[in-house]
Amino acid sequence: MELRGKTALVTGGAKRIGRCIALALGAEGMRVAVHHRSSPEEAAATAREIGDALPFQADLTDAADIERLVGEVTSSLGDLRVLINSASIFEPSPWPLTDEAWERNVAIHMTAPMRLIRAAAPGLQRERGVVVNIIDAVWSRPSWPRHTAYCVSKAGLAALTQSLARALAPEIRVVGVAPGAVLPPDDYSGSQRDAAVRRVPLVRWGTPDDVAQAVVALARSDYITGQILAVDGGQSIC
Ligand SMILES: NC(=O)c1ccc[n+]([C@@H]2O[C@H](COP(=O)([O-])OP(=O)(O)OC[C@H]3O[C@@H](n4cnc5c(N)ncnc54)[C@H](OP(=O)(O)O)[C@@H]3O)[C@@H](O)[C@H]2O)c1
């Protein structure tokens, strides 16, 4: 699928992995909408680095903000050919689960991507475009007891990916990229970083660019839909 000159929206695109995905799509010649919630300077810097790009603000837990975001991006940069759902939270939710932690995770990992896809669908249909949901390799085995709400909501995003791949075919492809240990939270200690990759077959952390290159490959492909590609050093086969 041709990406050059076409429009992409990357949620959570100001920093970290989202930023790297935005830069990689920019390097393919795409016009990139760099979404952020609370990182205006980083979003503006990412857009400047890409060149043909603009920053856009929205809180994706707010339904009206999502409609506004898609409207603003479309009127500034045109219909989307590529939508990347990368915005996320990663916070502990140990048992007993609180309603608030559950709802925060479902809101950002399941409800927001569904609403974004719904709002962007008419343009994606015209463009015969693609949605790439950034999931987590843990989705297929939601086995972190201290992060139940995160694991379950990411498994829900995987299910949404597969379900919408059927519902939106043949005009729109829907795929997922499931990273493993790629970029630790800023407050991870050295021993937490070591522990995270001890049982990974490739025994090292991945890089944001490993994820971004998988996103570009799936976005480019014309004949892949409903698939979720793990970029996890082999963790999900153990
Ligand atoms: N890091 C890893 O190793 C890893 C591993 C597996 C999966 N993943 C997945 O890969 C993706 C990127 O990971 P990451 O670690 O770079 O993500 P991250 O730093 O946890 O979050 C990315 C961005 O999400 C945005 N966000 C959070 N809540 C939002 C809301 N209510 N509305 C709008 N935006 C919101 C934040 O934007 P602002 O800064 O503008 O507020 C944040 O910068 C995520 O989907 C993550 O689950 C990452």
The ligand as an SDF file (V2000), in Angstrom:
LIG
                    3D

 48 52  0  0  0  0  0  0  0  0999 V2000
    7.0860    0.3760   26.5740 N   0  0  0  0  0  0  0  0  0  0  0  0
    7.0550   -0.9270   26.3040 C   0  0  0  0  0  0  0  0  0  0  0  0
    8.0590   -1.6520   26.4510 O   0  0  0  0  0  0  0  0  0  0  0  0
    5.7800   -1.5530   25.8080 C   0  0  0  0  0  0  0  0  0  0  0  0
    5.6270   -2.9460   25.9360 C   0  0  0  0  0  0  0  0  0  0  0  0
    4.4690   -3.5250   25.4610 C   0  0  0  0  0  0  0  0  0  0  0  0
    3.4870   -2.7420   24.8640 C   0  0  0  0  0  0  0  0  0  0  0  0
    3.6730   -1.4000   24.7540 N   0  0  0  0  0  0  0  0  0  0  0  0
    2.6150   -0.6090   24.1280 C   0  0  0  0  0  0  0  0  0  0  0  0
    3.1940    0.2360   23.1420 O   0  0  0  0  0  0  0  0  0  0  0  0
    2.5010    1.4980   23.1170 C   0  0  0  0  0  0  0  0  0  0  0  0
    3.5070    2.6290   23.3710 C   0  0  0  0  0  0  0  0  0  0  0  0
    4.1910    2.3550   24.5900 O   0  0  0  0  0  0  0  0  0  0  0  0
    4.8550    3.5210   25.4590 P   0  0  0  0  0  0  0  0  0  0  0  0
    5.5260    2.8510   26.6050 O   0  0  0  0  0  0  0  0  0  0  0  0
    5.6470    4.4280   24.5690 O   0  0  0  0  0  0  0  0  0  0  0  0
    3.5130    4.2690   25.9590 O   0  0  0  0  0  0  0  0  0  0  0  0
    3.3200    5.2580   27.1980 P   0  0  0  0  0  0  0  0  0  0  0  0
    4.5520    6.0650   27.3670 O   0  0  0  0  0  0  0  0  0  0  0  0
    2.8420    4.4650   28.3810 O   0  0  0  0  0  0  0  0  0  0  0  0
    2.0730    6.1500   26.7260 O   0  0  0  0  0  0  0  0  0  0  0  0
    2.0450    6.7910   25.4710 C   0  0  0  0  0  0  0  0  0  0  0  0
    1.2180    8.0390   25.5440 C   0  0  0  0  0  0  0  0  0  0  0  0
   -0.1620    7.7540   25.7860 O   0  0  0  0  0  0  0  0  0  0  0  0
   -0.7620    8.9950   26.0320 C   0  0  0  0  0  0  0  0  0  0  0  0
   -2.0000    8.8780   26.8250 N   0  0  0  0  0  0  0  0  0  0  0  0
   -2.1850    8.2730   28.0130 C   0  0  0  0  0  0  0  0  0  0  0  0
   -3.4540    8.4750   28.4360 N   0  0  0  0  0  0  0  0  0  0  0  0
   -4.0730    9.2260   27.4810 C   0  0  0  0  0  0  0  0  0  0  0  0
   -5.3730    9.7840   27.3490 C   0  0  0  0  0  0  0  0  0  0  0  0
   -6.3340    9.6380   28.2820 N   0  0  0  0  0  0  0  0  0  0  0  0
   -5.6530   10.4970   26.2280 N   0  0  0  0  0  0  0  0  0  0  0  0
   -4.7090   10.6730   25.2920 C   0  0  0  0  0  0  0  0  0  0  0  0
   -3.4660   10.2000   25.3640 N   0  0  0  0  0  0  0  0  0  0  0  0
   -3.1480    9.4810   26.4560 C   0  0  0  0  0  0  0  0  0  0  0  0
    0.2670    9.8410   26.7880 C   0  0  0  0  0  0  0  0  0  0  0  0
    0.3250   11.0820   26.1130 O   0  0  0  0  0  0  0  0  0  0  0  0
    0.8040   12.4670   26.8350 P   0  0  0  0  0  0  0  0  0  0  0  0
    2.2300   12.2710   27.2010 O   0  0  0  0  0  0  0  0  0  0  0  0
    0.6010   13.4970   25.7960 O   0  0  0  0  0  0  0  0  0  0  0  0
   -0.1010   12.6520   28.0370 O   0  0  0  0  0  0  0  0  0  0  0  0
    1.5550    9.0150   26.6470 C   0  0  0  0  0  0  0  0  0  0  0  0
    2.6840    9.7810   26.3030 O   0  0  0  0  0  0  0  0  0  0  0  0
    1.4190    1.4040   24.1890 C   0  0  0  0  0  0  0  0  0  0  0  0
    0.2000    1.0290   23.6200 O   0  0  0  0  0  0  0  0  0  0  0  0
    1.9320    0.3210   25.1190 C   0  0  0  0  0  0  0  0  0  0  0  0
    0.9040   -0.3410   25.8390 O   0  0  0  0  0  0  0  0  0  0  0  0
    4.7800   -0.7930   25.2250 C   0  0  0  0  0  0  0  0  0  0  0  0
  1  2  1  0
  2  3  2  0
  2  4  1  0
  4  5  1  0
  4 48  2  0
  5  6  2  0
  6  7  1  0
  7  8  2  0
  8  9  1  0
  8 48  1  0
  9 10  1  0
  9 46  1  0
 10 11  1  0
 11 12  1  0
 11 44  1  0
 12 13  1  0
 13 14  1  0
 14 15  2  0
 14 16  1  0
 14 17  1  0
 17 18  1  0
 18 19  2  0
 18 20  1  0
 18 21  1  0
 21 22  1  0
 22 23  1  0
 23 24  1  0
 23 42  1  0
 24 25  1  0
 25 26  1  0
 25 36  1  0
 26 27  1  0
 26 35  1  0
 27 28  2  0
 28 29  1  0
 29 30  1  0
 29 35  2  0
 30 31  1  0
 30 32  2  0
 32 33  1  0
 33 34  2  0
 34 35  1  0
 36 37  1  0
 36 42  1  0
 37 38  1  0
 38 39  2  0
 38 40  1  0
 38 41  1  0
 42 43  1  0
 44 45  1  0
 44 46  1  0
 46 47  1  0
M  CHG  2   8   1  16  -1
M  END
$$$$
